Amino acid sequence: MAWARHIICCVLRMLLALACVGKVLAWQPVNERVGEPAREFRAAWVATVFNLDWPSAAGLPAARQKAQLLSILNRAVQLRLNAIILQVRPNGDAFYRSSLEPWSGWLSGPGINPGYDPLAFAVAEAHRRGLELHAWFNPFRATVSGKPVGAGHISRRRPDLIKRAGSTTMLNPSSTAAQQHVLQVIMDVVRRYDIDGVHLDDYFYPYPPHHNIADGLTPAQRRAAIDSFVKRMYSSVKAAKPWVRVGISPFGVWQPGYPAGVPAGVNAFEHLACDARKWLANGWVDYLSPQLYWRINSPQSFPALMKWWSAVNPSRPVWPGIATARILSSEDRTRPASEIGSQIDLSRQLARQSAGQLFWSWNSIGSNRGGVQAHIVARYRGFALPPAMPWCGSARPAAPTVQAADLPGRGVSIAWSPTDASARKWVIQARRSGQWTTLCILPGAQRRVTLPFSMFSGVDRLAVRPISACGNSGTPSVLAR
């Protein structure tokens, strides 16, 4: 009978599966040295101001906002990026639940609750995919282009702290009260969210021609005030969570003539009160990402600037900002996407501490402007961990207990139990022809993964390595076939 044959076939398949499992449970623990996973910071800025990158427009339903963000994260993983720099405070407002500032108008309208917490959602979904999520704050911008802001906005509560700069208004950058408010906002996010980094952009004092706001201070006094703010912010973040990376992305030229022969229409040192060289030299940042948005062969030479910045403090990394947005753009109508690939190559060659790149910004990458994705993929062939920052903490997690088995028709199932609680990430590595490669990077809360058999062709060793919150590589557990 047909039903009897069906039952017999099912039983035979089950017995065959059990027999196969018995054969492949030959994964056995071994003592063996494992090659270190590749390291490089690979990030993209996701701007929310003016809805530049996400969400595509203000007022979209929550489900559509989430879908758009998931699309960004999924594509970032496919391109082998490992971090997203998400703008969570574009102008004195919030892309997260806050008792200090109103919901951003770029989200669901000024002061309008979107019905979920975008930052909590972004952190959880980024970590699920092995991505870091750095919260990007614009520290002193209050309003832009006359756009309305929600009730409770700092410009409404403390108009005495507001200075006008063209169509923008600013919190007075040198005001003690304004700085304290900004620091309180940043630390609120650091304490309440599981972010991997705090990131500031280049807006301290406004850009020319509006840099001379009426505060009665000399450029040197302004710099001293901003220096104090940066130093306090760094020490405050480290006191709360030492593993949270602090990065700043200043204008790409410190002062005209540095390095020799490099001109600039903006003097960040004089106009913006931005002494980023001092911050880098003094270790008030964990990384600096100067906006090196010019071409390799230009008066503002990309390699010349990269060499200059990288030499300031060889113990702290310089990861340049690279302008994918300028490919075939109004700023540079003939710039080819190949320029981006060449700049990645140069940044790797010239880095004095560790390699990394940040791309401005997501929209140009996601839309594959000029075919840029091919140039990124060609250089990001495998997964890479962000570089470790041992000055933030030297602990190295102990090896986990690991088991692995083949599941016929599904793949290799790997399960592990940590022996301490310090692992922030897990790296699954495999050895093929004597070379170790990274198969995937997983969040610290994960304890199991099943990977397809196609990833294990020719593999004779498997390792699960813990990574500390500061990025330090822990002891791997190794299994052999």
Protein Blocks (a to p, Z undefined) as FASTA:
>chain_A
ZZlmmmmmmmmmmmmmmmmmmmmmmpccddddddddddddddddddfeholmbcfbehia
fklmmmmmmmmmmmmmmnopabdcddfblnopafbdcfkbccdfklnoghiaehiafklm
mmmmmmmnopacdddddfklmbgghiacdehiaklmmmmlpccehjbccddfklmklmmm
mmmmmmmmmmmpccfbdcddfblbdcdfklmccehpafklmmmmmmmmmmmmmmmmmmmm
mmlccdddddfbfbghiaghiacfbdfklmnopafklmmmnopafbdcdddfbcfbdfkl
fklmmmmmmmmmmmbccdddddfklgopfklmmbcfklmmmmmmmmmmmpmkbgcddddd
fklmmnopghlmmmmmmmmmbccdddddfknoccdcddddddddddehibccdddddfbf
kbfbdcddddeehiacdfbdcdfkbcbdcddfklmgoiabdcdddddfkopacddddddZ
Z
